[in-house]
Amino acid sequence: MTDKPKITPDLVVFARWIVPVIPNETIFENSALFVTKGRISHLVPASEAETMLSDNALHAATRLENHALIPGLINAHGHAAMTLLRGVGDDMPLQAWLEQRIWPLEGELADAEFVNAGVRLAAAEMIRSGTTCFADNYFYPDESAKVTLETKLRVQLACPVLDFPTRWAKNADEYINKTTALHDRYRDSERVHVAFGPHSPYSVSDEPLRKIAKLAAELDLPIHMHVHETQAEVDDAQRRDGIRPLARLHALGLLTPRLICTHMTALTQNEIELMAESGSHVAHCPESNLKLASGFCEVEKLTRHGINVALGTDGCASNNDLDMFSEMRTAAQLGKAVAKDATAVPASAALAMATINGAKAMGLDGEIGSLEIGKLADLCAVDMSGINSMPLYDVVSQLIYSTQASQVSHVWSSGEPLLYNGKLQTIDEQKLKQTTQEWQLRVKQTADMA
Ligand SMILES: [Zn+2]
């Protein structure tokens, strides 16, 4: 009998638990995951891995004896550059917060340099808390793309479209043209994915929305939009246009499986059925909704109707962090409170929302969102050896209900290390802190003047 030739994958990770997310409710104990050319090539018991691997591969392997290995988390909605505005306008209602704090500051400060610094700060926080892919709705998405490539994250750039001018574009046509130009530039990228990001039904008129629906179908691009964020938004629209925002989007041809609706706190039964029929997705941002007192998204009801619900932090100015572990816990807890049912949004559902559901919403579920053979190796390792993880009876329950983001020890994207033993690999943390302090001074001076 001849021995099989030994193999040397590009990366080998042994872990105490591997939680693949697909198949659902599955945990591989004492197992190993191999990565070849950026993709998951094997998922085998540790004992089998020992016999398959060359001496070199065994020597170079990362051994995570008390860790859970899960898919890199997917933050399905946010405004990364706004991390520089963390804490500038807390404890204010949504409209006053936007009109008195956020928009004046953005008007003064939000240029390409601001976006570059803000996205880099966000990238560091996301990597430290296990996020490998994020949706970003903000101006100067070209800067966000640059930082994403430098830091080796993955992004859905939902390029803004508005009726009114900003520093980035003068009118709806210019926003749309800049979006399609960016798509042209990154159409073959594995890390940068472009989407249309019309801000909301109340800030974009019918004509550009029709144009976006048509272009999105032609180019097969997602559309990412804030929809039904508050009951007031729905009431105002009804008064102004005589139609509810979701019905208007439907009439304009936007409700397709390419649409991601963020928030969705005010929905009638008919609207839930319409969403389910259309195959459109929801990006749920529970902590932002709570902080701005926006309302409650009925996650359990949406899920029961077959609607795909992904999870996002929203911008740091309304959360105030980018921690998807805390977001998963809030989603699981709030989901139960809203449904008045302790069985609603169980731990495994919260984990799916932050992984495979986010991938589905972005149209990337063939590539990321679970640990399956052939998928890109976006991985997050969580150290479960601490006091707050003991005793451990159910690893998924522990990940959702008692894990801190600081337990994330290793992160890989396409098999490349972004965080290794708690150290950032693609970001100079000292330099980042210095740049952020410089921005803090500028933001504070501008806020004081306003
Ligand atoms: Zn938002």
Residues whose N, C-alpha, C, O or C-beta is under 5 A from the ligand:
A	BS01	ZN	D314 G315
